[in-house]
């Protein structure tokens, strides 16, 4: 019988624990310091980022045990609630989960920990000193951008390059193009008189959604510096128009981009080699289904969404008219029913010409949001199941056929159960067919 195996790193030393003491086939000895095995759920946490929704495990409290991850001086350090890297294995060569644990509670000779995802503290937006020696946030660009602001002025006729490729740039000062030349760091103008400016161009890192997430994977310094796109349908062709100057983490910006384009992503060990990989998932992707047999199912449940009247994509357009700049808000709806809630989404577009592509995205989002959610619980820890997988089930007890895409997974290592949940197409199951 497979055992849950947990590796905890404390002050650079790895400690191996489980709910029983044993010697693994790889020669690693696991101490039985786990009182309550992990209960871990991964899924949507914010925007389009799939991460740890909830999770906990309980270790014995043995401050005098030198073999314990938190014995001796390590127990004292633990009381300051430091974060510790952790990996979970379950009859797997490489980690099923890699993240961190933080002490949550001490009671009755037990240490209760909660799970968190690995933290990536890379900032999305860099800072630069402006012409007045003040610190400013320099915008980040991706895709084709049109008439965007702000630009950070760093000299009398020089602006900081907001991550644009050096060709195809315009810098309009009111009605006149003042652009002269560019390199990777600066945009030089000619004839600039100190009035309002806006910039157009193409992002240095590319134009498509796939190229953006390649940039994210590389910038986060993941083991694999390109995004895994096997569960996408349009990432290589879907263009975005991103110009962002708000300070935020790169993973948060990526979360917003994913949500705005009907995508999700997670950063996880590759089960084939353990390499940390960014997995991009198109929520409209419909991969080949795995059939779950009814006899293997312990329970099912279904949640019907509140009626959705429409999903609306919102963006801002700035147009030049003579010497003036005019900004307007654009709303692109995808209608569903006459009564219900309206879901508003900020999308990355910046011209009226983008209405058609926004409409395509918003319609795709609507088609997912209106679906019910199904949950299926089966025995054993299903190590081969992952986010974005598709499953079908004919549930005789409920007289329902389920066709589901997995958006969250719960692994309960104590009961050794797996629960998958996600948007589903539900139809009547006729046992006479």
PyMOL commands that set and color helices and strands:
alter all, ss='L'
color gray80, all
select helices_A, chain A and resi 73-78+209-219+250-260+294-296+352-369
alter helices_A, ss='H'
color red, helices_A
select strands_A, chain A and resi 4-10+13-17+22-23+29-30+34-46+49-60+83-90+97-107+110-117+126-129+135-138+140-142+144-148+153-155+158-160+170-173+176-177+179-182+186-189+197-202+228-231+242-244+263-269+276-282+290-292+297-303+308-321+324-335+341-346+372-379+390-395+400-405+408-412+417-428
alter strands_A, ss='S'
color yellow, strands_A
deselect
rebuild
show_as cartoon
